[in-house]
Amino acid sequence: MKNKLYKAILLASLTILFSACSDDFLDRTPQGSYADTDFYTTPAALKAATAPLYTRAWFDYNRAALAIGSCRANDSYGQWFLPEYTLFTITALHAEVSNAWQAFYSVITMANETIHSIETKATGVTEEEKEQAIAECRLMRGIAYFYLLRTWGPVILFEDNNVVVKNPVQPRHKEEDVFKFIINDLTYASEKLPEVVDKGRAASWGAKGMLAKVYLSRSGWNNGGTRNQDDLNMAIKYASDVCVNSGLKLYDYENLYKYKHNNNEESLIAMQWVPNGEWYVCNTLLSDLAFSTDVTGGVMCWSSLNGTLDMLSQYESGDTKRLNATYFTQNAHYSYINIKDGGYTYEDKGSPIKKGVPGGPDDDNDGYVKVMNSPLNTYILRLADVYLTYAEASMGNNATLAAGEGLEYFNKVRQRAGLQAKASINLDDIIRERRVEFAMEYCNWYDLVSWYRYQPEKMLTYFNNQKRGWVSSNITKDEYGNIDFGDEEEDITKPDPAVVVTHNNIFLPYPEKDVIQNPLLKEEPVSYNFNE
């Protein structure tokens, strides 16, 4: 614990001191550096101070996002890419568990350090400008804690990095206090962020969308199979505000995953990677996702990941837009990949990953594709997520939702995909729709955990029916685009032993090295002092 948090705190301090941005946030080209004494004296300097919270702060999360958010959700499985996450054989000794833990605390410590610096050093700027900068920090800190909560459950809360520097042995805090902390941060952000911001920055709509997700998650968390109506009402309030009043619209699904459509209208919060940027500010996942140099313009890649049989079976007949944007499947054609040769058609019998693979450097990517360096931003929150949150919160404790705005917004997501609207929906419809909509966007596992906390027995059965680790050598499509997985005896291999998910392995273990350094991670969680 000591080494990990010390490293994160030192990183936060150095990043804030030496980073600066041009006025154009999207340009993200360093223009020298400010001295500590004048770093916080202009609005531009405040923007420079918070810019790393969209880039450097999240860098260590790159691989953890794929492993936890998508592989653990059974969106994908690869025998040579962290299969432990899909097969539920992860242990506390696994290096990636430690890296993921550190990744989230890197965001938290950087946010804490930036808040402290703004509060103690900012001069020559208005109180509103200071509050907006602090709101960006608290937004990212709240998001990081929301990820931590759904990955480990009780975690360590702190707002002052010096507390951990002076005493690295800190207790875990109760889940209800982690929720309260997150809501406090996101509420502040929703109130202090403006509705209109520079491209790439988070506006108040993003904070409200995240608040809706958090309230919805808390509504059923450990409530014995029912949802708290007050939390549901708050989720509806914030989701409805975004859906009805923001003026934002859903974007073309395929274009969501193209470089020149970064920061589109649907993107509410996203990690802002530097195209062809240096290590620590770039999206490293291209080579982990792409299966062949045929789809990267010759750029080296090594992915073993494929869409799982379970995930591919979630797609309805006719859901071609979302399927083709997410996985390569037989005969799918892409005019924007390998443009010089008239496009690319996948002709094999697998299901490699398409989402996150924008083509090669010459495929309308301005040259911004190279080994372990993708020009694509990483979505934290899209408008479609808020639409589906609105629908689920509107259904609440009812078995179905058959009318109202929530259902209308659920159907907007389906209609964007080219599917017919549904007359009524239940929880199973919501689970399926969310999994398909957000497959390979590094978020499905977190939603599955929230549903598990709401209806644990239902979701435990769900996890154990996901055919985890099943691999087919003969994935084909019929004339209507429906997927066939081949003969179960001849074409499909299964893990031995079979995957068994239990109540004891839903959450990741705390990293062993951190438990050794901080034995309080083995103790019962305590209440957090909010100083209210």
C-alpha positions in Angstrom: 0.0 0.0 0.0 2.7 2.4 1.0 4.7 2.0 -2.2 1.7 2.2 -4.5 0.2 5.3 -2.9 3.5 7.0 -2.6 4.1 6.4 -6.2 0.7 7.7 -7.1 1.1 10.8 -4.9 4.5 11.6 -6.3 3.2 11.2 -9.8 0.3 13.5 -9.1 2.6 16.3 -7.8 5.0 16.1 -10.7 2.4 15.9 -13.4 0.6 19.0 -12.1 3.8 20.9 -11.8 5.2 20.3 -15.2 2.2 19.9 -17.5 0.6 22.7 -19.6 -1.7 22.8 -22.5 -2.4 25.1 -25.4 -5.7 27.0 -25.3 -7.2 24.4 -27.6 -7.9 21.4 -25.3 -8.1 19.1 -28.3 -4.7 20.2 -29.6 -3.1 18.9 -26.4 0.3 20.1 -27.5 2.6 21.0 -24.6 3.6 24.7 -24.7 6.4 24.6 -22.1 5.6 24.6 -18.4 4.5 27.0 -15.7 6.5 27.7 -12.6 4.7 26.6 -9.4 4.4 30.2 -8.3 2.3 31.3 -11.3 0.7 28.1 -12.4 -2.7 29.0 -11.0 -3.0 32.7 -11.9 -5.0 32.6 -15.1 -8.0 30.7 -16.4 -5.6 29.1 -19.0 -3.3 27.9 -16.2 -6.3 26.3 -14.4 -7.2 24.4 -17.5 -3.6 23.3 -17.8 -3.7 22.0 -14.3 -6.8 19.9 -14.8 -5.9 18.7 -18.3 -3.9 15.7 -17.0 -7.0 14.4 -15.3 -8.3 13.5 -18.7 -5.0 11.9 -19.9 -2.1 11.0 -17.6 -4.2 10.3 -14.6 -5.9 7.4 -16.4 -2.9 6.0 -18.3 -2.3 3.0 -15.9 -5.9 2.1 -16.3 -5.5 1.2 -20.1 -5.0 -2.5 -19.7 -7.0 -2.8 -16.5 -10.0 -1.3 -18.3 -9.9 -4.0 -21.0 -9.3 -6.8 -18.5 -11.9 -5.8 -15.9 -14.5 -3.9 -17.8 -14.7 -6.3 -20.9 -12.9 -9.6 -20.4 -14.4 -10.2 -16.9 -17.8 -9.3 -18.4 -17.3 -12.1 -20.9 -17.4 -9.6 -23.8 -14.2 -11.2 -25.0 -11.8 -14.1 -24.2 -8.2 -14.7 -25.2 -6.1 -17.6 -24.2 -3.0 -15.4 -24.2 -4.5 -12.1 -22.9 -5.2 -12.2 -19.2 -7.6 -15.2 -19.4 -7.8 -15.3 -15.6 -10.2 -12.4 -15.7 -12.7 -14.2 -17.9 -12.2 -17.6 -16.2 -12.4 -16.2 -12.7 -9.1 -17.7 -11.7 -7.5 -14.3 -10.7 -5.5 -14.3 -7.5 -4.2 -11.6 -5.1 -0.7 -12.3 -6.5 -1.6 -11.3 -10.0 0.4 -8.3 -11.2 -2.6 -6.8 -13.1 -4.7 -6.8 -9.9 -2.0 -4.6 -8.3 -1.8 -2.4 -11.4 -5.5 -1.9 -11.5 -5.6 -0.9 -7.8 -2.8 1.6 -8.4 -4.5 2.9 -11.6 -7.6 4.2 -9.8 -5.6 5.6 -6.9 -3.5 7.5 -9.4 -6.6 9.4 -10.5 -7.6 10.0 -6.9 -4.3 11.3 -5.7 -3.9 13.5 -8.8 -7.3 15.0 -8.2 -6.6 15.5 -4.5 -3.3 17.2 -5.3 -4.9 19.5 -7.9 -7.7 20.5 -5.6 -5.2 21.3 -2.9 -3.1 23.4 -5.2 -6.0 25.4 -6.6 -7.4 26.0 -3.1 -4.1 27.2 -1.7 -2.3 28.8 -4.7 -4.8 30.2 -7.2 -4.8 34.0 -7.4 -6.0 36.4 -10.1 -8.9 34.1 -11.1 -12.5 34.3 -10.1 -14.2 32.1 -7.5 -16.3 30.6 -10.3 -13.2 29.7 -12.3 -11.7 28.0 -9.3 -14.9 26.1 -8.6 -15.1 24.9 -12.2 -11.6 23.5 -12.1 -12.2 21.9 -8.7 -15.4 20.4 -10.1 -13.4 18.6 -12.9 -11.2 17.2 -10.2 -14.1 16.0 -8.1 -15.8 14.5 -11.1 -12.8 12.4 -12.0 -12.2 11.4 -8.3 -15.8 10.4 -8.0 -15.7 8.3 -11.1 -12.5 6.6 -10.0 -14.1 5.7 -6.7 -17.2 4.4 -8.5 -14.9 2.0 -10.4 -13.1 1.0 -7.2 -16.4 0.3 -5.4 -17.7 -2.0 -8.2 -14.3 -3.8 -8.4 -13.4 -4.4 -4.7 -16.4 -3.2 -2.6 -15.1 -1.4 0.5 -12.0 0.7 -0.3 -9.9 3.4 1.2 -11.3 6.9 1.1 -9.1 10.0 1.5 -9.3 13.6 0.3 -5.8 14.7 1.6 -2.8 13.0 0.2 -0.7 14.0 3.2 -2.9 11.8 5.4 -1.6 8.7 3.5 2.0 10.1 3.3 2.1 10.4 7.1 0.4 7.1 7.8 0.1 4.7 4.8 -1.7 2.1 6.9 -5.3 3.2 6.3 -8.6 1.3 6.9 -11.1 0.3 4.3 -14.4 2.3 4.4 -17.9 1.0 4.4 -19.6 0.7 1.0 -22.4 3.1 2.0 -19.8 5.7 2.8 -18.0 5.1 -0.5 -21.4 5.8 -2.2 -21.9 8.9 -0.2 -18.4 10.2 -1.0 -19.0 9.6 -4.7 -22.4 11.3 -4.7 -20.9 14.3 -2.8 -18.2 14.7 -5.5 -20.5 14.2 -8.5 -23.2 16.5 -7.0 -20.6 19.3 -6.6 -19.4 18.7 -10.2 -23.0 18.8 -11.5 -23.6 22.1 -9.8 -20.3 23.8 -10.7 -19.6 22.6 -14.2 -21.1 24.7 -17.0 -23.5 23.2 -19.6 -21.3 24.3 -22.5 -17.5 23.6 -22.4 -14.5 23.2 -24.7 -14.6 20.1 -26.7 -13.2 17.2 -24.7 -14.0 18.7 -21.3 -16.7 17.4 -19.1 -19.9 19.5 -18.8 -22.5 19.4 -16.1 -24.5 17.0 -18.3 -21.7 14.4 -17.9 -21.7 14.8 -14.1 -25.5 14.5 -14.0 -25.4 11.4 -16.1 -22.9 9.8 -13.8 -25.0 10.8 -10.8 -27.9 9.0 -12.3 -25.8 5.8 -12.7 -24.6 6.0 -9.1 -28.0 6.5 -7.6 -29.4 3.7 -9.7 -26.6 1.4 -8.5 -27.0 2.4 -4.9 -30.8 1.9 -5.1 -30.5 -1.9 -5.2 -27.1 -2.3 -3.5 -27.5 -4.9 -0.7 -31.2 -4.1 -0.4 -32.5 -7.6 -0.4 -33.8 -7.7 -4.0 -35.6 -4.4 -3.9 -34.6 -0.9 -4.9 -34.7 2.2 -2.7 -37.3 4.5 -4.1 -35.6 7.7 -3.0 -32.5 6.7 -4.9 -34.6 5.7 -7.9 -36.2 9.1 -7.8 -32.8 10.8 -7.9 -31.6 8.6 -10.7 -34.8 9.5 -12.7 -34.3 13.2 -11.9 -30.8 13.4 -13.2 -31.2 11.1 -16.1 -34.4 12.8 -17.3 -32.6 16.2 -17.0 -29.8 15.0 -19.4 -32.2 13.2 -21.8 -34.8 15.9 -22.0 -33.0 19.2 -21.4 -29.4 18.8 -22.7 -30.3 19.1 -26.4 -27.8 16.3 -27.1 -28.6 13.5 -29.5 -27.4 10.0 -30.2 -24.6 9.7 -32.8 -24.2 7.3 -35.7 -23.1 4.1 -34.0 -20.2 3.1 -36.3 -18.8 6.6 -36.3 -18.5 6.5 -32.5 -15.4 4.5 -32.9 -13.6 6.5 -35.6 -10.7 8.9 -34.8 -12.1 11.9 -36.5 -15.3 11.5 -34.5 -13.7 11.8 -31.1 -15.6 14.1 -28.8 -18.8 13.7 -30.8 -22.2 14.9 -29.5 -22.9 11.7 -27.7 -19.6 11.7 -25.8 -20.3 13.1 -22.3 -17.0 12.1 -20.5 -14.0 10.5 -22.2 -10.3 10.0 -21.6 -8.5 12.3 -24.0 -5.5 10.5 -25.4 -2.8 12.2 -27.4 -2.6 10.8 -30.9 0.8 9.3 -31.4 1.6 10.7 -28.0 4.4 9.8 -25.7 4.1 7.0 -23.2 1.8 8.0 -20.3 -0.5 10.1 -22.4 -1.4 7.7 -25.2 -4.0 5.0 -25.7 -1.9 1.8 -25.6 -4.6 -0.7 -26.4 -4.5 -0.9 -30.2 -2.0 -3.8 -30.3 -3.9 -5.7 -27.6 -7.1 -5.4 -29.6 -6.1 -5.8 -33.2 -5.8 -9.4 -34.4 -3.9 -8.8 -37.7 -1.7 -6.3 -39.5 -4.3 -6.5 -42.3 -6.5 -4.2 -40.2 -3.8 -1.9 -38.9 -2.0 -0.9 -42.1 0.9 -3.1 -41.2 1.3 -1.8 -37.6 2.4 -4.6 -35.3 -0.4 -6.2 -33.2 -0.9 -9.4 -31.3 -4.4 -9.8 -30.0 -5.8 -13.3 -29.2 -9.1 -11.8 -28.1 -12.4 -12.9 -29.7 -16.0 -12.1 -29.0 -17.3 -14.9 -26.8 -20.1 -17.3 -27.8 -22.2 -15.9 -25.0 -21.6 -12.3 -26.1 -22.3 -12.9 -29.7 -25.5 -14.7 -28.9 -26.8 -11.5 -27.3 -27.2 -9.9 -30.7 -30.7 -10.1 -32.3 -31.2 -10.8 -35.9 -30.7 -7.5 -37.8 -28.5 -5.9 -35.1 -25.8 -5.6 -37.8 -24.6 -2.1 -37.1 -23.6 -2.8 -33.5 -22.2 -6.3 -34.3 -20.0 -5.1 -37.1 -18.8 -2.1 -35.2 -17.7 -4.3 -32.3 -16.5 -7.7 -33.7 -15.2 -8.9 -37.0 -17.4 -11.7 -38.2 -17.7 -13.6 -41.4 -18.2 -11.4 -44.6 -18.3 -8.1 -42.6 -17.0 -5.3 -44.9 -15.3 -2.1 -43.8 -14.8 0.6 -46.5 -12.8 2.7 -44.1 -10.1 0.1 -43.3 -7.4 -0.6 -46.0 -8.9 2.2 -48.0 -6.1 2.1 -50.7 -7.2 -1.4 -51.7 -11.0 -0.7 -51.7 -11.7 -1.6 -48.1 -11.4 -4.8 -46.0 -13.6 -7.8 -45.7 -13.2 -10.3 -42.9 -13.5 -13.8 -44.4 -12.3 -16.1 -41.6 -14.4 -18.1 -39.1 -13.6 -16.3 -35.9 -14.8 -13.1 -34.0 -11.8 -10.8 -33.4 -12.3 -7.5 -31.9 -13.2 -4.6 -34.1 -14.2 -1.9 -31.6 -11.1 0.1 -30.7 -9.4 -0.8 -34.1 -9.8 2.3 -36.4 -7.7 1.0 -39.2 -4.2 1.9 -40.2 -2.3 5.2 -40.2 -3.4 5.9 -43.8 -7.0 5.1 -43.3 -8.3 8.6 -42.6 -6.4 8.6 -39.3 -4.0 11.4 -40.2 -1.1 9.0 -39.6 -2.0 8.6 -35.9 -1.8 4.8 -35.6 1.3 3.0 -34.4 2.3 0.1 -32.2 0.5 0.4 -28.8 -0.8 3.8 -29.8 -4.4 4.4 -30.9 -5.8 7.8 -31.7 -9.2 6.9 -30.2 -10.4 8.4 -26.9 -11.8 6.1 -24.3 -15.5 6.6 -23.4 -16.3 6.9 -19.7 -19.9 7.9 -20.3 -22.0 8.1 -23.5 -25.5 9.6 -23.9 -26.9 6.1 -24.7 -25.8 5.1 -21.2 -28.0 7.8 -19.7 -30.9 6.8 -21.9 -30.7 3.2 -20.6 -30.2 4.4 -17.0 -33.4 6.4 -17.3 -35.3 3.4 -18.5 -34.0 1.1 -15.8 -34.7 3.7 -13.0 -38.2 4.3 -14.4 -38.9 0.5 -14.2 -37.7 0.6 -10.6 -39.2 -2.2 -8.6 -41.8 -3.1 -11.2 -41.4 -6.3 -13.2 -41.9 -4.5 -16.5 -41.9 -1.0 -18.0 -44.6 -0.6 -20.6 -45.0 3.2 -21.0 -43.5 6.6 -20.3 -40.4 8.5 -21.2 -38.0 5.9 -19.9 -39.3 3.4 -22.4 -39.1 5.9 -25.2 -35.4 6.6 -24.5 -34.7 2.8 -24.3 -36.2 2.5 -27.7 -34.2 5.4 -29.1 -31.1 3.3 -28.4 -32.7 0.3 -30.3 -33.9 2.4 -33.2 -30.4 3.9 -33.6 -29.2 0.3 -34.0 -31.9 -0.4 -36.7 -34.1 -2.5 -34.4 -37.8 -2.3 -33.7 -39.0 -0.6 -30.6 -40.3 -2.8 -27.8 -43.8 -2.4 -26.3 -42.5 -3.3 -22.9 -39.2 -4.3 -21.2 -38.0 -6.1 -18.2 -34.7 -6.4 -16.4 -33.5 -9.1 -18.8 -34.2 -6.8 -21.7 -32.2 -4.1 -20.1 -29.2 -6.4 -19.3 -29.1 -7.6 -22.9 -29.5 -4.2 -24.4 -26.7 -2.7 -22.3 -24.3 -5.6 -22.9 -24.8 -5.3 -26.7 -24.7 -1.5 -26.7 -21.5 -1.2 -24.7 -19.7 -4.5 -25.6 -15.9 -3.9 -25.7 -16.2 -0.4 -24.1 -14.7 -1.5 -20.8 -17.8 -1.0 -18.8 -20.1 -4.0 -18.9 -18.6 -5.8 -15.9 -19.2 -2.8 -13.6 -22.9 -2.8 -14.6 -23.1 -6.6 -14.0 -21.7 -6.1 -10.5 -24.4 -3.5 -9.7 -27.1 -6.0 -10.9 -25.4 -8.7 -8.8 -25.6 -6.5 -5.7 -29.3 -5.9 -6.5 -30.3 -9.5 -7.3 -27.3 -11.8 -6.3 -28.9 -15.2 -6.9 -30.3 -14.2 -10.3 -26.9 -12.8 -11.5 -24.9 -15.7 -10.1 -27.0 -18.0 -12.2 -26.5 -15.6 -15.1 -22.7 -15.7 -14.7 -22.6 -19.5 -14.6 -24.6 -19.8 -17.8 -22.2 -17.5 -19.8 -20.2 -20.4 -21.3 -17.0 -18.7 -20.1 -13.9 -20.0 -22.0 -15.9 -21.8 -24.7 -14.1 -21.3 -28.0 -15.4 -22.2 -31.5 -13.2 -22.8 -34.5 -16.2 -22.4 -36.9 -18.1 -19.2 -36.4 -20.2 -18.5 -39.5 -23.2 -16.5 -40.6 -26.2 -17.4 -42.6 -27.7 -15.3 -45.5 -29.6 -13.2 -42.9 -26.5 -12.4 -40.9 -27.4 -14.7 -38.0 -24.4 -16.3 -36.3 -23.8 -20.1 -36.1 -21.2 -21.4 -33.7 -20.7 -24.8 -35.3 -21.1 -28.3 -33.8 -20.6 -28.4 -30.0 -18.8 -31.7 -30.2 -16.6 -31.0 -33.2 -16.0 -27.2 -33.3 -16.2 -26.0 -29.7 -13.6 -26.5 -27.0 -14.4 -25.9 -23.3 -12.2 -25.1 -20.3 -11.3 -27.9 -18.0 -12.3 -27.5 -15.2 -15.5 -25.6 -16.1 -15.7 -22.0 -14.8 -17.6 -21.7 -11.5 -18.6 -18.2 -10.3 -19.5 -18.0 -6.6 -20.4 -15.2 -4.2 -16.7 -15.3 -3.1 -15.1 -14.4 -6.4 -17.3 -11.7 -7.8 -15.1 -8.9 -6.4 -11.4 -8.9 -7.1 -9.0 -9.7 -4.2 -7.0 -6.9 -2.7 -3.4 -7.0 -4.1 -1.3 -9.3 -1.9 1.6 -6.9 -1.6 -0.7 -4.1 -0.4 -2.3 -6.4 2.1 1.1 -7.3 3.5 2.0 -3.6 3.8 -1.4 -2.6 5.0 -2.9 -5.3 7.2 -6.0 -3.1 7.8 -7.2 -4.3 4.3 -8.0 -7.6 6.1 -10.0 -5.9 8.8 -13.7 -4.9 8.8 -14.4 -1.6 7.0 -15.0 1.5 9.2 -17.1 4.6 8.8 -15.6 7.6 7.0 -15.4 11.0 8.8 -17.0 13.4 6.4 -16.5 16.4 8.7 -20.0 17.6 8.1 
